[in-house]
């Protein structure tokens, strides 16, 4: 924004007031991020930067020397429980400074304090910005330098237009310092940096004719050069050589990842990336701001829109699964666009009036519309913050990484080697090098060697197994199954045993039970004697084969309800006869998931086993062994719902959502989500003609508790009626005790996978499959809670012969969003479009092709079970014919 309106904010008390607001925002966001700060050590790159900062070490290429030095200073501050927490705090302070800087820039551009607040709240509440602000990450510092560049170039432009240069080109010097330090910190800033430089030339073309003005900006480059001295000083002999230094600083090992992907193919992800960060009102506001700028100030439009588009194009074509984080400078560009309607209200009015429209007051109406849009955007930014706050509050109390590391370091055998992937290597190394934990252990990072990764792990196991005990954190079932070792669960990791176990761990509850004369159950341990719907319950089981097995044996654990019905889902570990010896003690780790629609109450936890031909039975005829009674409590996690609906009963729980699954032929499952407080209540589902479809009981719930009821019928119901007095069939329900239900969409699904995510829709090919073509299965997921594990989505198209055998198969396994949005970045309610592209072989037989879905843990390979008992472990997505 330029001209008269911009002049309103120059100097005087208004300028001082803006500065005060900037400081208020800074301290407010520091407080917000500290309250939601992650509590300690973290996995992957965050864990590396925590140990690098605490020890003033050197990180992976390009080294991040500026971050390492600043992080070391924060690690020395006498605050917080650990060095890891203090380095997390560095991100919080840097992110809060970025938010304040965005406010100051917007206020100078638009003259609107409300616009500054809207932009600041939009950035500060963005999903990934908030996530990185509360953990050790290089991204907040990248965003800070991007915001500082915007501040410097726009301030310089305003001085040029006002023909004043008090203090010379000080903002030009600031820009040179900010961009050079930013590129030193992360080279990706060079791409929007090119747009910044072109913008400076557009607004100040005299720069090209006045080389004497280049000297001070050139001198401002020196600090960024001096920063690199840290690398050979702290990086050892390799970085002291020219070739080693250049390899590290230029990150030559990652050079093949740049521009490796097709931009047109990846553009489909852009709505997901933006919707992942902001609500759609803010995205629409940014689009409105872009249109206004193109009309009013094309040079500023070039800066904001151009920097967003350039950086987005670069990140979309970069072959690495962190696109949501690499986009950070683009988010900074976008939030400036959100603020544009605030500053252009009066300008739009004058421009519209200049057209001499015959409609009286059109200019004032246009101005009013801009003002209303601005206020709506400010409200949308506040809603964005309030929507994301519960997820980050929950994460701030989660010690998932600490628990994993502590249990592994506690249980690993003396002098063992722990073979780890990068995700778990870094927190383990932090625990050893910074906190001095278990110095007897060797923690070894298994890096790719240019061969299939599973083979690298097998070779690394073989290199160590003869010298010391081996623990692995990653599992490859086919490759490990071919080794002459057993892989015993050690928490979520695995102890590689070259000799069979002969006794049970001392902390297991002893048990003496037999199954079919072939299995003796020796002991067990539960993670808890309470459970909640969809939340995992871990069962550790010790058993031994009573005789040499001749066929495969599978062991299972289940929750059985009061009427003998099965109310849980779990993956059944399987063992081939070659794996088992008589007298060998097998330790099993089985994760049981109570179904989402399981009612609160007592359930019996049982274990059993089966052969390919059926279950084993004991002499008494029972095919299971009861372990314990588990008390299933109501859920304390609000269910995500595609159709939020509110019906308040006078006495019972309130309806808060309705969902449908249309994936099983001949029927529709209706999920009804309830919240307390309220006593147990009877409810009815009725059809279009008020015919009774189903009667069911809603359980008693306290405030903050939730329950889901599932009803299966041939068609979706039309209306829900609650009978507070417990009498079904009441003819005159009050308005607030009756609600019309939405109709399900044609591609609507609702398949919960554990407590992690829900499949909400499936879009497949419109007609028959063409041999030799590429088809896309587009899935849409929503997160039920903040996720901290890396899940892989596996889809396949399988041609089925009449006897059910495979005729052909095409599959696609990837991180969601074409590798762009890892699940461990999701928070509650995150919605992700996940397209899977598969090629149909040219010579496929003309048999029906079935689409299917499986989700599994990236590291343990364990599948994440779907909690719909009507579906198989692999979820069917549809069936298509193949054209002749």
N, C-alpha and C positions, 0 to 999 in steps of 0.2 A: 504494500500500500504506500502510495506517495501523495504529495500534494497537501492541500489544506487540512485534511483530516489527520494526516500524520503529524502536522505541525502542532496539533493540540496536545501532543504528549511530550513535546520538547521542553526540557528545563523545568524549573519551578517545583512546586509541591507534587505535581502529578508524577514527575520523574522519580522523586524521592519515594512516593507512595508505591510506584512499581517496584523499586528496589526492595522496599520492605516486604511486599508480597512475595518476591522471589526468595527472600530469606525464610519467610514463613513456610513456603512450599518446600524448601530444602529441608528444614528441620522436621516438617510434617512427614515427608517421605522417608527421611532417615528413621523416624520413629516407626512408621508403617513397616519398613523393610526389616528393622531390627526385631519387631514383634513377630514377624513371619520368617525370621532368619532360620535357615537349616541348622541343626544343632551341632554338627561336627564334621567328622571325616566323611568324604564322598567318593563315589567310584569314578572310573575313567579319567578324562582330562582334568576334572575338578580335583581328584585325588592327587594327580601329578603336580598340579600347580600348588596344592597345599604343601606337599613335601619340598618342592622347589623353592617356594617362598620362605618356608621355615628354615631352610638350610642355605639360602642364597645360592642355589644350584642353577643349572641350565635346563630348560624344558626342551621338548621335541621341536624339530624345525617348524618355523624359522627362529625359534629360540625365545622370543618374547622378553628381551632383556629389560625393557622399561617396566613391564608388568612384574617381573621377578624382583626388581629393586624396590618398587613401591610396595609390593606384597610383603617383602622382608621387613620393611619399616612397620607395616601394620602388625605383622606377627610378633613384633617386639613390644607392642603396646600392652601395658599391664591391665588388660580387660578380658573378661570371659574365661571360660574353663580351659580351653585348649588353643594351640596355635591354629588349628584348622578353623575354629570358630572365628578367630581374629582375621584370618584371610577371607572368610566369608563376609565379615564386616566391611572389608575393603570394597567389595562389590556394592554393598548397600550404600556406602557413602558416595561412591562414584556415580551410581545410578541416580541418587537423589540430586546430586549436582547437575546431572544431565537434564533432569526434569526442570530444575530451576532455570537452567540456561535456555531451555526451550521456551519457558514462560517469558523470559526477558526478551528473547528474539521476537516472539510473536507480538508482544506489546509494542515494541519499536516498529514493527512492520504494519500493524493494523490500528494501533492506537486504542485497542480494546483490552481492558483487564480481563473481562469475561472470556474473550478469545484466548488470552494467555492461559487462563485456568482450564479451558476446554482442551487445548493442545497438551498442556502438562498432564492433566488427568488421563487423557487418551493414551499418551505414551507410558505413563507410570503404571497404568492398570493393564497394559497389553500382556497377554499370557507369557510370552517368552521373555519380554523385558523384565517382568516381575520375577519370573523364575530365575533368571540369571542375576538379578539384583539381590537374591537371597542365598546365593551359593558362590563358591569360588569359580570364577569364570572370567575369561578375557573379554567377553562381549560388552559389559557395561563401559569399559574403557574405550572400546571401539566406538560405541554410541556417543560417548562424551566428546571424543575428537570430531566426530561427524557434526554434532550439535555446535561445537565451538567453531568449526569451519563455516557453518550457516550463519552464526552470529557475526563472525568477522566480515564475511563478504557482503552481507546485507547492510551492516553498519558502514562499511566502506562505500557501498553504493549510495546510501543516503547522504553521506558527506559530499560525494561527487555531485549529486543533484542539487544540493544546497550551496554548491560552490564554496564550501568552507573546508579548510584542512587544518584545524587547530592541532598542533602537535605533529603535523606532517601526516604521512601515510601509516599511522600507528595501527589501524585495523588491517592494513595490508601486511604489516609485519606480523601481527597476531595470526592472520590466516596462514602465512608461510610457516610459522612455528607450529600451529595446530595441525596442518596437513602433513608436514614432514614428520612430526612425532607420531601422528596417526598411522602413516604408512610404515614407519619404523615398528610400531606396535603390531599392526596387521596390514599386510600389503594390499588387501582387497579394497582399502580406501582409495587406492590410486584410481579406481574406475569412476566413482562419483567425483573424485578429485579433479579429473579431467573436465567434468561439467562445471565444477566450481571455477576453474581457471578460465574457461570460455565465457562464463557469465561475467567475470571481472573485466574481460576484454570488451564485452558488449556494453557494460555500463561505464567503463572508463577506457575508451580506445586510445587515449593519450598515452597510456602506459607503454604502448608499442613504440611511441616516438620519443620517449623520455627515459633512456637507459639509466640516467643518473638516479632514478627512483627505484632501481632494482637492487641497489647496494644493501640497504638495510634488510629487506626481505631475504637476500642471499645470506647475510650474516645470521639471520634467524634460523637457517638450516643447520648451523653447526651443532646445536644440542642433540639433534637427531643422529648426527654422525658420531658424536662422542658416546652416545648410548651403546653403540656396538662394541666399545672397548670392554664392556662387561663380559662378552662372550669368551674371548680368548683368556681373559683374566680368571674366570670361574669355570670354564669348560674343559680345561685340561689340554694335553698335548695335541689332540686331534684338531681342536678348534684354533690352535695356535699356528696351524699351517694355512697357507692361502687357499688351497683346494678344499680342505676340510671346513674352513670358515665360510667360503662361498657356497659349498654344498648345503651347509646348515642354514645360512641366512636366506638363500634363495629357495630353500625347500625343494631342491631338484628331484627328490624322491616322489613328490606329489605332482610334478609338472604334467604328467599324462592325464590328470583328473580335470584340468581346466578345459572348458569348452568341449568336454567329452560327450555331452548329451545334446540331442536335438531340441532347439528352443520351441519349435512348433508343437512337438510331442509333449513338452513339459508345461506348456501354457495352461493345460487343463487343470493344473494344480493351483493356479493363482487364486481362484476363489476360496479354495480350502485353506491356503496359507493365510489369507487375509481374515477369513471368518474364524480361523483358529485364534487370532490375536484380539479381534475387536468384534463387537456386535455389529449387525448389518446397518444399523442407523449411522454408526460412525464411518463405515465404509462408504455409504451413500453420501454422507457429508463431505468426505474427502473428494468424491467424484464431483459433487456440486462445487466445491472450492476450486477444483481444477478447471471446470467450465467457466467459472467467474474470472479466474486468472487469465485464461485464454482470451477472454473478451476485454479485460481491463488492463492487464500488464503482462505482455507476452514475454518480456525479459525475465520477470520473476517466475512466470510459468515455465520457462525454459530451465531455470534453476531447480525448482521443486519437482516438476513432473519429469524433467530429464534425468535428474539424479536418481529418482525412484525407478524409472524404466531401465536405466543403464545397470544399476546395481542388481535389480531383479533379474535381468537377462543373464548377467554373469552367474548369479547364484543358482538359477534354474538349470543352467547347463553344466554346473560343477558336479562331478560324480562323487558325492559323499552324502551319507544319511543324516545331515544336520541342516537342511535347507532352512528350517524355521529359525535357526540361530544365525546362519550366515546372512539372513535378510535384515539384520538389525539396523544398518544405516538406512535401508529403504523405509523402515518403520518411522525413523526420524523425519525423513522427507514427507511421509504421508501425514503425520500429525500436524505439520504446518498447514497442509491443505485443509484439514478439518477446521482450522481457525479462520480461514479466509472469509466465510459469510459474515463474521462479526465485524470485520473492518470495512466491508464493501457495501454496507447497507445504504448509507447516504450517497455514495458514489453511483450505485446502481440507480437510485432515484433520479439523480441529475442526468444520467445517460439516457434513461427511458424518457424523461421529460424533453430531452433535446430532439427526440424524434417527432415532436409536435403531434402526439397521438390525439385523435379525436375523443378518446375516452378520458374524462376528467379524473384527476387524481391517480392516474395509472402509476406515476413515479412514486407517489407516497405508498401506494399498494405494494409496489415491488420492494421498496425499502422495508415495509412492514413484514413482508414475506421473508426477507433475508434475516430480519431481527428474530422472527419466530423460529426460523430454521436454526439460528445460532443458539437460542435458548434450548431448543430441543436437543441440539448436539451436546450442550453442556450437561443436560440431564442424562443423555445416553452415555456420556463419559463416566458420570457418577454411577450409573447402573452397571457399566462394565467393571468398575472397581468393586462394587458390592457383590456382584456375581462371582468374581474370582477370589474374593477374600476368604471364604470358607475353605477353599482348597489349600491356600497357602498357610492358613492357620493350622490345618491338619498336618501339612508337611513339616511345619516347624516343630511339631512334637514327635515326629517319626524318626526312629533311630535304626532304620533298616540296614544301612551299610555298617554301622557300628556293631549291630547284633551279628551280622554275617561274619565280619572280620574277627570279632571276639570269640565266637563259637568255633571258628576254624582254627584260630591260633590256640585256643584252649584244648581242643580235641586232637590236633595233629600229633602223631607219634614223635618222640624225641629224635632230633637230627633229621627229620623228614625234609624232602624237597616238595614244595607246593608249586605245581605247574599251573600258571594262571594266564588267562587272556587279559587284554589291556583293562577291561572293565573292573576286574577284581585285583589285578596286579598293583595298581596305584594305591588303593587304600591299604593293602597289605604292606606295601613298602613304606607308606607313611607311618603305619603302626610300628614297624621295625626301626626305621631310621630316625624318626622324630620322637616317638614315645618309648623306644627301647624294648618293645615287646618281643619275646621269643627269639633271642639272638641265635639260638641253636638251629633255627630253621633256615633253609635256603628257599627264597621266593624267586622263581624263575619265570620271566615273561616269555611265552611261546609266540615268537614273531613269525609272520608268514615267510616262507622260503622260496616262493615261486613254484611250489607243488600244491596239490590239493591240501587244504588246511587239515583235514582229518589225518592225512598221512604224516604231516609234520608233527601232530600230537602223538601219533603212534611211535614215530621215530624218537621223539623226546622222551617218552616213557621208557623205551628200550635203553636209551642212553643212561638212565638213572637207576633203573629197577634193581640192578645188581649191586649197587653201592649203598643205597639208603632207602627208607620207606618213601613211597611216592603218593602224593595226593593230587588229584586233578579237579579243576573247577568246571571243566567243559566235558560234555559227553557226546560221543559219536557212536550210536548203537551198532551199525553194521561193522564198522572198523574195529571197535573195541571187542565186539562179540567174537571176532576171529583170533583174538589174543589168548594165550594160555593163562590168563589171570582172571580173578573175579574183581568186580568193582562194587565195593561196599559203601552204602550211603554214610557220609560223614557230615551231618547237617545237610546242606544243599550241595556239598561237594562229594567227592568219591575217593575212598582209600583204595589204592590198587594193591591187591593181595596176591602174592605168588604162592602162598601157603594157605590152606583152608583154616577158617576160624573154628575153635573147638569149645568155646564157652560164651556165655551171654554177658553183655555189659552189666556192671553192678547196679546201675541206677534204673534198670528195667524192673517192672513188677513181675515177679515169677508167676508162671502159669504151667499147668500140667494138663494138656488136652490133646486129643488125637483126632485126625480127620482121615477116615477111610483106611486106617492102618498104614498109610503112606507118609503122613506128615504129623509131626509132633510140634505143637505150639508151646514154646518155652517161656516167653515173656513179652511184655509190651510196655509202651509208654505213650501217653496222650499229651498233646500240647495244651489241652484244657479240657475240663469236664463240662464246660459251657460252650455253646456254639451259637452262631447267628446265621440266618439264611444267606446263602451265596458266599459266606466267608469260609476260608479253608480251615479244616481241622486236621492236624497232622497225627498220624498213627505210626509209631515205630514198633516193628514187630520182629521177634526172634523166633525162628523155627528151624527144624531139621528134617531131612527126609529119613523116614524110618527104614527104608530099603532103597536099593538102587532104582531110580525111576527109569521107565522105558519110553515114556512120552513126555511132551511138554507139560509143565505145570504152571498154572496161573494162580496167584494169590489175590484175594480181594478183601476190602473192608467196606461195610455198608451201615447206614442208619435205617433202622426198621421202626415204623410208626406203630401206634397202639393197635391198629387192625392188621398188622403184619405186612403192610405195604412198604415198598422201598421208597425212601425219600432222600436219596443222595446220589451223587455221581462221582466216580473216581476212576483213575487209570489203573488197570490191573497189571502189576508187574508179572512178566512171563519168564520162565526159565527152561532152557532146553535140557534134555537128560545129560548131555555132555558137561554141563556146568556143575552138576550136583553130585556129591559123594555121600554115602551113608555116614552119619555121624558129623557131617559138616554143619556148622551153625550159620544160617543165612540171616542177615539183618536186612529188613525191608523198610522202606519209608514210603508210606501211602498217604496221599493228600486227599481227604474226603471233603466234598462240597455239598452241604445241604442245599436242597433246591430252593430257588428264589421264592416259590409259593408254598413252602413248607410252613405249617402252622406252629406257633409256639407250643412247647410242652416237652414231656420226656420222650426220648427215643433210645432204643437199644442199639449200641454199637457192636457189631458182630464181625468176625473174620471167617473166611472160608477159602476153599481152593477148588479148582476144577481142572479136569483133563480135557483134551479135545472132544471126547465123547460125552462129557457132562461133569457135574459136581461130584466131589468125593463125599462119602458119608461115613459117619462113625458107627460103631457097633449098635448104638442106641437108635440109629436112624436119622439123627440130626445131621444136616450138611453144613452147619455153621457153629462157631464157638462164640458165645457172648463174652465181651470184654468188660463193658461198663455201661451205665446209663448216662446219657448225655442230655443235659437240659438245654433245649433250643430256646433262646431268648428272641424277642422281636428285634428286627433290624434297627440300627441307629443311623443308617445311611439312607438318605432320601433317594428313592428310585428316580432314575432319569426316565422321562416319558415324552413320546412324540406328540401326545394329545393331552396337555394339562387340562384337567377339569376339576372344578371345585363344587362339592356338594356337602353342606354342613348338616349333619344329623342332629336332632335335638338332644340325643343321649349317646349315640355311638360315635365311632371314628369318622373322620371326614375323607371323602374321596378326593385325591389330588392328581390322578392321572389314569389314562386308559390307553392300552396298546393292544395291537393285534398281531398274530402271526398267521399268515396265510400260506405257509410253506408245505403243509401236509394236505394231500389231495382229499377232498370230500369233507373238509372241516375247517373251522376257524377257532383259534384259541384266543380268548379275550383275557387280558391281564388287567386287573383293577387294583390300583395302588391306594393305600389308606394311611392316614396318620392320626395319632392321638392328640388330645385325650378323648376317651370314650369307652363305654362299656361294650361288651360283646353284643352284637346287633345282627338281626336277620335282614337279608337283602334279597331282592328279586331282580332278575333280568327279564325284560319283556320284548316281544317282537313288534313289528310295524303296526300290527292290528291289536296291540295290547294283549296278545296271547302270552301265557307264562312260558318262559324259556328255561329258567333255572332258578332254584332257591339255594342260598348258601349262607354260611355264618361268617361274619367279620369278627376277628378276635378282639378281645379287650386290649387297648393300647394306652400307654401313658404319653404325656407330652414328650416330643422328641423321639418317639418310637414309630416304626413303620411296618406295614405288612402288605403282602401282595397275594391276591386270590386269583387263581386261573380257572376259567370255565371253558370247556370244549363243547361246541355245538356245530351243526352243519352250516349255519349262517351266523353272521354277526348280529348281536342284539341291537335294538333300537333305543331302549330306555332302561335306566336303572332306578329302582324304587327301594328306598330304605324304610323298614318298619320298626320304629323305635320301641314300640310296645311289644315287639317279638311276635306279632301275629301276622303270618303271611297272608297275602291276598287282600290287604286293606284296600278298599275301593276308592277312598278319597285322600290320598296322600297330600300333604302340604307342598307348596312350591319348592321350598328349600330341601325337601326330602325326596325329590324326584328330579332327574336330569336326563335330557336327551343325549345320547352318545353319538360321537362322530362315526362316519362310515370308514372302513379300512380302505387304503389305496390298493391298486392292483398289484403293486410290487412290494407292499409293506410286509416287513418281517419284524419279529421281536424275539431274538434268540440271545439269551444271556450266556456269556462265556465266563464262568467262574464269577468272581466279584470284580472283574476288570473292565469288560466292555460288552456292548450289546450290538449285534447286527440289526440294523433298522430298515434296510432296503436292499434289493438286488435288482440290477438292470442287466439283462443279457441281450444277445442278438435278437433282432426283431423277427427274423424268419429262419429258414434252414441254414445250416453251415455250408459254406462253399469250400470244397477241397482246395488246398493251396493258398487260402486266404488267412488273414489275421483277424481274430475276433477279440472283443473286450468284454470281460465281466466286471461291472462296476458295483462295488459294495460300498455301503455307507455304515460307519460305526459311530457310536457315542460312548464316551468313557463314563463309567459308573462312579469313579473316584480318581484322585490323582494316582497315576501309575508310576512305578519305579523299576519295572522290569521290562526287558527288551523282548517283545513278542514278534514272531514272524507269522505272516498270513500266507497260507499255502492254498492255492486254488488249482483245480484241474478240470479238464474235459476228458471224459473217458468213454470211448465207444464200447458198447456192451453187446456181446453176442447173445443169442436167444437163451443159452444156458447160464448166463450171468458172468461168464469170463470176459476178460478184457480183449477187445479187438485192436485198440490203439489208445494212446494216452498222450495228452499234452498238459504240462503243468507250469506253474509260475509261483515261486516262493520268494517273498521279499518283505522288507520293512514297509509298513503301510505308506500310502501316498507315493507310489513309485520310488520308495526309498527316502522320501523327503521329510516324513513326520514320524520319527520313532515313537513307539508307545510310551517310552519312559519320559517323554516330554508332555504327555497328555495330562490335563487336569479334569476335574469333574465337569461333565457336560460338553467336553471337546467333541466336535463333530468332524469326522474325517472322511473324505471321499477317497476310495482306494481302488483305482482301476488296475485290472490285471489283463495283460495282453498275451494271447497265446496263438501260435501258428498251427493251423490245421494241415497235417501232412497231405501231400498231393494225391497219394494212392490209398487213402483210407477207405475201408469198406463202408457200404451204405447201411450202417446200423445206427440206432439212436445213440446220442451222446449225452451223458449225464454230467452236469456241473456239480462240483463238490468243494467244500471248504473245511480246512483244518487250521487251527491256531496253536502254535507251540512256542515254548521258551527257547530263545536263541541259543542259550548256553547249555542247559540241561537236556534239551530236546524233548522234555516232557510236554505232552499236549495239554492245552488249557481246555478243560471239558465244557461242553455246552450243557446247560442245566434243564433242558427240555427232554423229559423221559420218552417222548414220542419219537425223537430223532436218534439216529445212529451217532456213533462217535464222530464220524465224518458227515458234516451237514450237507444235505442235498440242496442245490441252488436252482435246479430246473433241468429239464430234458429237451433236447433239440434234435430234429432230424438232420440228415446230411443229404444235400441235393444230389440228384442223379447226374 
